[in-house]
Amino acid sequence: MNSEQRDHGRLVSGLFGRIAPWYDFLNHFLSLGWDIVWRKRLVRCVRLSRTFRVLDLAAGTLDVSREILRQHPGGSVLAMDFSLPMLQRGQRKIQTEKQTAILPVTADGRTLPLPNQCVDCATIAFGIRNIKPREDCYREVLRVLTPGGRFCILEFGTGRRKILRGLYNMYLHRILPLVGWLFSGDPQAYRYLAETIQAFPDARVLSSELLQAGFSKVYSFPMTAGIVQVHVAEKSAR
Ligand SMILES: C[S@@+](CC[C@H](N)C(=O)[O-])C[C@H]1O[C@@H](n2cnc3c(N)ncnc32)[C@H](O)[C@@H]1O
C-alpha cells in the first residue's frame, strides 16, 4: 500500500468516525427507509456451505451483520470495519439483542487479518466505493473465501431513467450535503459521499473488474429503478 492509499484510508475512517453518531438515523431518513429493504435483499444472496461463517466487510453499524444472522440463525459473522466509532455504535445494538454470533473487529478491507479459505461468503454494503484500490479488497476476499464462496456487494447505481437520473443528481449534490450538514454538522462528509457515488463504475465495468480479479462468475441486478445494485461474484468451486 503506498502513502496516497494510506492517506485515503485515514481520510475515510476519520470521516465515518465523525458521522457515526448520526449514521443510522440519516441512512433511514435520507433513503426513506429503503436501505432496510436493500440490505435484506443483499443478504438473500448469502450462501453457507462449509464454515458457516460470513465476513461482513465495511460492516459499519452492523445492520448487514444482524440481518445475516436473522436469515441464517446457525451462522456466525465476522464484522470488519476500520472505523472503531462505527463498530461501537453497532455493538450497542448487538448487546441489547445478546447477539454473540457477531464478532466486530477493526480491520482494513485491503489487508484482512484472516487465514485463507475461512469464510463461505463475504458481504459489503455501501463500502466498496470507499476502498482504494478496490483490487486489493477483491484479492483479499478471494483469498479468504472457501471454494465456490460468494462475494455479495450492495452499492449505489446511477439511476436508469433520464428524468430519474436528473432528480437523483440533484438529490446527491444538493439535498444530501444539506441534510447531512443540518444533522451532523459535516457537509464535507456528505459531499464526499455524493462524489464517490457518482465516480463509482456501472455494473458492466464492475463485473469485468471482478472477473479480472479472479472471480469465476459475476451477476448483478438493480433495485429501486437502478438507484442501487447488487453484484454477486463467485469464486471457482475448484
Ligand atoms: C457507508 S458505510 C456502510 C456501513 C454498513 N455496511 C451499512 O450498510 O450501513 C461505509 C463503511 O465502510 C468502512 N470502510 C471504508 N473503507 C474501508 C476499508 N478500507 N476497510 C474497512 N472498512 C472500510 C467505513 O469505515 C464505513 O463504516
The ligand as an SDF file (V2000), in Angstrom:
LIG
                    3D

 27 29  0  0  0  0  0  0  0  0999 V2000
  -21.3610    3.8480    4.0780 C   0  0  0  0  0  0  0  0  0  0  0  0
  -20.7080    2.9050    5.3960 S   0  0  0  0  0  0  0  0  0  0  0  0
  -21.5630    1.3660    5.2480 C   0  0  0  0  0  0  0  0  0  0  0  0
  -21.7580    0.6580    6.5660 C   0  0  0  0  0  0  0  0  0  0  0  0
  -22.6570   -0.5790    6.5310 C   0  0  0  0  0  0  0  0  0  0  0  0
  -22.1310   -1.6200    5.6850 N   0  0  0  0  0  0  0  0  0  0  0  0
  -24.0750   -0.2590    6.1200 C   0  0  0  0  0  0  0  0  0  0  0  0
  -24.6580   -0.9760    5.3260 O   0  0  0  0  0  0  0  0  0  0  0  0
  -24.6140    0.7280    6.6370 O   0  0  0  0  0  0  0  0  0  0  0  0
  -19.1120    2.5130    4.7710 C   0  0  0  0  0  0  0  0  0  0  0  0
  -18.2000    1.8480    5.8080 C   0  0  0  0  0  0  0  0  0  0  0  0
  -17.0370    1.3840    5.1230 O   0  0  0  0  0  0  0  0  0  0  0  0
  -15.9540    1.4850    6.0190 C   0  0  0  0  0  0  0  0  0  0  0  0
  -14.7250    1.3890    5.2260 N   0  0  0  0  0  0  0  0  0  0  0  0
  -14.3500    2.1920    4.1980 C   0  0  0  0  0  0  0  0  0  0  0  0
  -13.1630    1.7990    3.7080 N   0  0  0  0  0  0  0  0  0  0  0  0
  -12.7860    0.7140    4.4410 C   0  0  0  0  0  0  0  0  0  0  0  0
  -11.6420   -0.1400    4.4140 C   0  0  0  0  0  0  0  0  0  0  0  0
  -10.6410    0.0480    3.5440 N   0  0  0  0  0  0  0  0  0  0  0  0
  -11.5850   -1.1550    5.2950 N   0  0  0  0  0  0  0  0  0  0  0  0
  -12.5870   -1.3390    6.2010 C   0  0  0  0  0  0  0  0  0  0  0  0
  -13.6750   -0.5570    6.2830 N   0  0  0  0  0  0  0  0  0  0  0  0
  -13.7730    0.4540    5.4080 C   0  0  0  0  0  0  0  0  0  0  0  0
  -16.2000    2.8170    6.7130 C   0  0  0  0  0  0  0  0  0  0  0  0
  -15.4800    2.9330    7.9020 O   0  0  0  0  0  0  0  0  0  0  0  0
  -17.7150    2.7750    6.9160 C   0  0  0  0  0  0  0  0  0  0  0  0
  -18.0750    2.2540    8.1600 O   0  0  0  0  0  0  0  0  0  0  0  0
  1  2  1  0
  2  3  1  0
  2 10  1  0
  3  4  1  0
  4  5  1  0
  5  6  1  0
  5  7  1  0
  7  8  2  0
  7  9  1  0
 10 11  1  0
 11 12  1  0
 11 26  1  0
 12 13  1  0
 13 14  1  0
 13 24  1  0
 14 15  1  0
 14 23  1  0
 15 16  2  0
 16 17  1  0
 17 18  1  0
 17 23  2  0
 18 19  1  0
 18 20  2  0
 20 21  1  0
 21 22  2  0
 22 23  1  0
 24 25  1  0
 24 26  1  0
 26 27  1  0
M  CHG  2   2   1   9  -1
M  END
$$$$
